[in-house]
Amino acid sequence: MANLRKTELATTTSITTTYAGEFAGEYIAAALLSASTIDDGGVTVKANIAYKEVIKKLATGSLVSAASCDFTPNSSVTLTERIIQPVELQVNLQLCKYDFVNDWEAQQMGYGLGQSLPPKFSDFMIAHVAAEVAQNTEFCIWQGDTTAGSNNSFDGFEKLIAAAATAGDIPAAQQVTGTTLDAANIVAELSKVVDAIPASLYGKEDLFLYIGSKAAKLYVQALGGFGANGLGANGVANMGTQWWNNGSLTVNGVKIFVCPGMSDNKMYAAQRSNLYFGTGILNDTNVVKVLDMADLDASNNVRMVMRFTSAVQFGIASDLVEYA
């Protein structure tokens, strides 16, 4: 009888919902832009890319020369470009309703044979999937490698920057050889990255030292003092291990940006305006659907379909510092 009751409930409830156009864009944005690196302002977002977009790079030679009566061109202008091409991605998820409705807004479901699904179940589904998409996006922004596995939706900055360094596009002085980070060496290693920042970038408003969660924890620990790996007897402001309260971090005048998706033992210095996340957030290719399969195959499953695009790219390789 229990199985029969479940079948009856499923066939009398329909939560089939389609979100298209602007509303699909809003749901996709909620999923993608919630990734920590994006949500906290660590990259420049390029939206509404239907296929691909060209990132122009301009370089000039020496611009200043001695004055004269004549106009004599005295410099050069070089335009190069990098392409950001978001890849098409999708979520095909199937959930059994009874894995969730037993304890989710049960008071709204009624009782007995008249029991029905909560009215906002589709919103719950979207919120759940959006959180998972955001987590995967954060990972792929940094560690993404399309040759490494199914969760690597697009190539991330670590792979792209490493390729640029190998090609010689990043000056050798801005390629810092890394080591395994710990609380004893974290300050010195962070300082190496800052030392490698070219003078033309140091002091820029949108310059950040991008580090992973491991490096951030080690830095907080080191600045707390009270040990062989700490700085000073009582740490920052004599507050010991209580000194930090999730505020901002800096090192040698450079703001630190913590990226949960970054690999351990890697760091980068870059301008936010030189790192891009591309997506077609509001274009017509976005699709979000929540489908109750009861009327289609008599099951108690709910399927969710999401389609969107994502990619990352940097602009000028010579304005990057890599610690790897």
C-alpha positions in Angstrom: 0.0 0.0 0.0 2.9 2.4 0.7 4.1 2.0 -2.9 0.6 2.5 -4.3 0.2 5.7 -2.2 3.5 7.1 -3.6 2.4 6.4 -7.2 -0.9 8.2 -6.6 0.9 11.2 -5.2 3.3 11.5 -8.1 0.6 11.2 -10.8 -1.5 14.0 -9.2 1.4 16.5 -8.8 3.0 18.4 -11.6 6.0 20.7 -11.0 7.1 20.8 -14.6 8.5 24.3 -15.1 10.4 25.9 -17.9 12.5 29.1 -17.4 13.7 30.8 -20.6 15.0 34.1 -21.8 15.7 36.7 -19.0 14.5 34.4 -16.2 16.8 31.6 -17.3 19.6 34.1 -17.3 18.9 35.1 -13.7 18.9 31.5 -12.6 22.1 30.7 -14.5 23.7 33.9 -13.0 22.8 32.8 -9.5 24.6 29.5 -10.2 27.7 30.7 -12.0 28.4 34.0 -10.3 28.1 32.5 -6.8 31.6 30.9 -7.2 33.8 32.6 -4.6 36.4 34.0 -7.1 33.6 35.6 -9.1 31.2 36.6 -6.3 34.0 38.3 -4.3 35.2 40.3 -7.3 38.4 38.5 -8.2 37.9 38.4 -11.9 36.3 40.6 -14.6 33.1 39.0 -15.9 32.4 39.2 -19.6 28.7 38.3 -20.1 26.5 37.7 -23.1 29.2 36.0 -25.2 27.2 34.2 -27.9 30.2 32.3 -29.3 33.6 33.9 -28.6 35.1 37.3 -27.8 38.5 38.8 -28.7 40.5 40.4 -25.8 42.7 43.0 -27.4 46.2 43.7 -26.0 48.0 46.9 -26.8 51.7 47.5 -26.3 53.8 50.6 -27.2 57.4 51.4 -27.5 59.2 54.4 -25.9 56.8 57.3 -26.2 58.8 60.3 -25.0 61.6 61.9 -27.0 63.4 65.3 -27.1 61.2 68.1 -28.5 61.7 69.4 -32.0 59.8 71.6 -34.5 58.9 68.6 -36.7 56.4 65.7 -36.2 58.5 62.6 -36.1 56.8 59.3 -35.2 59.0 57.9 -32.4 57.3 54.8 -31.1 55.5 51.7 -32.2 52.1 50.3 -31.4 51.6 46.5 -31.3 48.1 45.0 -31.1 47.7 41.3 -30.2 44.7 39.4 -29.0 43.6 36.5 -26.9 40.3 34.6 -27.5 37.8 33.7 -24.8 35.4 31.1 -26.0 32.9 29.8 -23.4 32.2 26.1 -23.7 28.7 24.7 -23.7 27.9 22.9 -20.4 24.9 21.2 -19.0 23.4 19.7 -15.8 21.3 16.6 -16.2 20.1 15.7 -12.7 17.6 13.2 -11.5 16.3 13.1 -7.9 13.7 11.0 -6.2 11.2 13.3 -4.6 10.9 11.1 -1.5 14.6 11.6 -0.6 13.7 15.3 0.1 10.0 15.7 1.0 10.1 13.6 4.1 11.7 16.4 6.1 11.6 19.4 3.7 8.7 21.8 4.5 6.6 18.7 5.6 4.1 21.0 7.2 3.1 22.3 3.8 2.5 18.8 2.4 -0.8 18.0 4.1 -1.8 14.6 5.4 -3.1 11.3 4.3 -4.0 10.6 0.7 -4.4 14.4 0.0 -0.7 14.9 0.6 1.1 17.0 -2.1 4.6 18.3 -2.8 5.6 21.7 -1.3 4.7 24.5 -3.7 8.3 25.8 -3.9 9.9 22.5 -4.7 11.2 23.7 -8.0 12.8 26.7 -6.4 14.4 24.3 -3.9 15.7 22.1 -6.7 17.2 25.2 -8.5 18.9 26.4 -5.3 20.4 23.0 -4.6 21.7 22.7 -8.2 22.9 26.3 -8.3 25.1 25.7 -5.2 26.7 22.6 -6.8 27.3 24.4 -10.1 28.9 27.3 -8.3 31.2 24.9 -6.4 32.3 23.2 -9.7 32.7 26.6 -11.4 35.1 27.8 -8.6 37.1 24.6 -9.0 37.3 24.9 -12.8 38.2 28.7 -12.7 41.6 27.6 -11.3 42.2 23.9 -11.6 40.0 23.1 -14.6 41.7 20.8 -17.1 39.4 19.3 -19.8 41.8 16.4 -20.3 41.6 15.4 -16.6 38.0 14.3 -15.9 34.3 14.9 -16.2 34.1 17.6 -13.6 36.7 19.7 -15.4 34.3 21.7 -17.5 36.8 24.1 -19.0 40.5 24.9 -18.7 41.4 27.0 -15.7 43.9 29.7 -15.0 46.5 27.3 -13.6 46.7 25.4 -16.9 46.5 28.5 -19.1 49.1 30.4 -17.2 51.4 27.4 -17.0 51.2 27.1 -20.8 52.1 30.8 -21.2 55.1 30.4 -18.8 56.3 27.4 -20.8 56.0 29.4 -24.0 58.1 32.2 -22.6 55.2 34.7 -22.6 55.7 35.4 -18.9 59.2 36.8 -18.2 61.5 34.5 -16.3 61.8 37.0 -13.4 58.0 36.7 -12.9 58.1 32.9 -12.7 58.8 32.0 -9.0 59.8 28.5 -8.1 57.5 27.2 -5.4 57.8 24.8 -2.5 55.5 23.0 -0.1 54.0 25.8 1.9 53.8 25.7 5.7 53.5 28.2 8.6 57.3 28.5 8.8 57.9 29.6 5.2 54.6 31.2 4.2 55.6 34.8 4.8 58.9 34.4 2.9 57.1 32.6 0.0 54.4 35.3 -0.2 57.1 37.9 -0.2 58.9 36.2 -3.2 55.7 36.6 -5.2 55.5 40.3 -4.3 59.1 40.8 -5.1 58.5 39.4 -8.6 55.7 41.9 -9.4 57.0 44.4 -12.0 57.2 48.0 -11.0 54.6 48.9 -13.6 52.0 46.8 -11.7 53.0 47.4 -8.1 50.5 49.8 -6.5 47.8 49.3 -9.1 44.3 49.5 -7.5 43.1 46.2 -8.8 46.3 44.3 -8.2 45.9 41.1 -6.0 48.0 38.3 -4.8 45.7 35.3 -5.5 46.3 32.4 -3.0 44.4 29.2 -2.1 42.7 28.4 1.1 45.7 26.4 2.4 48.0 29.4 2.0 45.5 31.7 3.6 45.2 29.5 6.7 49.0 29.2 7.0 49.4 33.0 6.7 46.8 33.7 9.4 48.5 31.1 11.6 51.9 32.6 11.1 50.7 36.1 12.0 49.1 34.8 15.1 52.4 34.2 16.8 52.8 32.0 19.9 55.2 29.4 18.4 58.2 28.6 16.4 56.2 29.2 13.2 54.6 32.5 14.4 55.8 36.1 14.1 56.4 37.8 17.4 55.5 36.6 20.8 51.8 37.6 20.7 51.2 38.0 17.0 49.4 40.9 15.3 48.3 43.6 17.7 49.3 41.3 20.6 46.0 39.4 20.0 47.6 36.0 19.4 45.5 33.4 17.5 42.4 35.6 18.0 43.7 38.4 15.8 41.9 37.6 12.6 38.1 37.9 12.2 37.6 37.1 8.5 38.7 40.5 7.4 41.0 41.5 4.5 44.6 40.3 4.3 47.6 42.0 2.7 51.3 41.3 2.4 53.9 43.9 1.8 51.3 46.4 0.5 49.5 44.0 -1.9 46.0 42.9 -1.2 45.4 39.1 -0.9 42.5 37.4 -2.6 41.6 34.0 -1.3 40.5 31.5 -3.9 39.0 28.2 -2.6 39.3 26.6 -6.0 43.0 27.1 -6.3 45.5 24.2 -5.8 47.7 24.0 -2.7 51.2 25.5 -3.1 50.3 27.8 -6.0 50.0 31.5 -6.0 49.6 34.2 -8.6 49.9 38.0 -8.8 47.6 39.7 -11.3 45.3 42.6 -11.9 41.6 41.8 -11.7 41.2 43.6 -15.0 43.6 41.0 -16.6 41.6 37.9 -15.5 38.4 37.2 -17.3 35.4 34.9 -16.8 33.3 34.6 -19.9 29.7 33.4 -20.1 26.5 33.8 -22.1 24.5 34.5 -18.9 21.6 36.4 -20.6 21.7 35.0 -24.1 19.0 32.7 -25.6 21.0 29.5 -25.2 20.3 29.4 -21.4 17.8 26.8 -20.4 16.6 25.8 -16.9 13.9 23.1 -16.6 12.4 21.2 -13.7 10.5 18.2 -14.9 8.2 15.9 -12.8 8.5 12.6 -14.5 5.3 11.1 -12.9 3.1 11.9 -15.9 5.8 10.6 -18.4 7.0 7.3 -16.9 4.9 6.9 -13.7 8.0 7.3 -11.5 8.6 9.5 -8.5 11.6 11.2 -10.0 12.2 14.8 -10.7 14.7 15.8 -13.4 16.5 19.1 -13.8 18.1 20.3 -16.9 20.4 23.3 -17.1 22.4 24.5 -20.1 24.9 27.4 -20.0 28.4 28.4 -21.1 31.6 29.2 -19.2 35.3 29.8 -19.7 38.3 31.8 -18.3 41.1 33.6 -20.0 43.8 36.2 -19.1 44.7 39.2 -21.2 48.4 40.1 -21.0 50.8 37.3 -20.0 53.7 39.6 -19.2 51.5 41.2 -16.4 51.3 38.0 -14.5 53.4 36.5 -11.8 53.3 32.7 -11.3 54.3 30.8 -8.2 54.2 27.1 -9.1 
